[in-house]
Amino acid sequence: MNAEQLSRVGEKLVKRCGSRDPFEIARQLGINVMLCENFGSLKGMYRVIKRNRFIFLNNSL
């Protein structure tokens, strides 16, 4: 996926969700956002666990 395609995907998400707030977009898409400690140098990750979607973010960001 190149930068132009990525930009179009972002624009579609903003239009679909009516917000530029990433936490609001995740909520509307049914993705749980969890702030976590002890991630070391890892900034975040996305996982699907038993059909539930999660974004884990380093608490120190």
C-alpha positions in Angstrom: 0.0 0.0 0.0 1.5 3.3 -1.0 1.1 6.7 0.6 -1.7 7.8 -1.7 -3.8 4.7 -1.0 -3.2 5.0 2.7 -4.4 8.6 2.6 -7.6 7.5 0.8 -8.2 4.8 3.4 -7.8 7.4 6.2 -10.1 9.9 4.5 -12.8 7.1 4.1 -12.5 6.3 7.8 -12.9 9.9 8.8 -15.9 10.3 6.5 -17.5 7.0 7.8 -17.0 7.8 11.5 -17.5 11.5 11.4 -14.4 12.2 13.5 -10.6 12.4 13.3 -10.1 11.2 16.9 -8.4 7.8 16.6 -10.0 6.6 19.9 -13.5 7.5 18.6 -12.8 5.8 15.3 -11.7 2.6 17.1 -14.8 2.7 19.3 -17.1 3.0 16.3 -15.3 0.1 14.6 -15.7 -2.1 17.7 -12.0 -2.1 18.6 -11.0 -2.0 22.3 -8.1 0.4 23.1 -6.1 -0.6 26.1 -3.3 1.5 27.7 -0.6 -0.8 29.0 2.5 -0.5 31.1 5.7 -2.5 30.9 5.9 -2.5 27.0 9.6 -1.5 27.1 10.4 0.0 23.7 7.3 -1.3 22.0 4.9 1.5 21.3 1.8 -0.6 20.6 0.2 -3.5 18.8 -3.0 -4.8 17.4 -4.4 -8.2 18.3 -7.5 -10.3 17.7 -8.3 -12.5 20.7 -11.3 -14.8 20.5 -12.9 -12.6 17.8 -12.4 -9.4 19.9 -10.2 -6.7 18.4 -7.7 -4.9 20.6 -5.2 -2.1 20.2 -2.7 -2.1 23.0 -0.8 1.2 23.5 2.2 1.9 25.6 1.1 4.0 28.5 4.2 6.2 28.3 3.3 7.7 24.8 
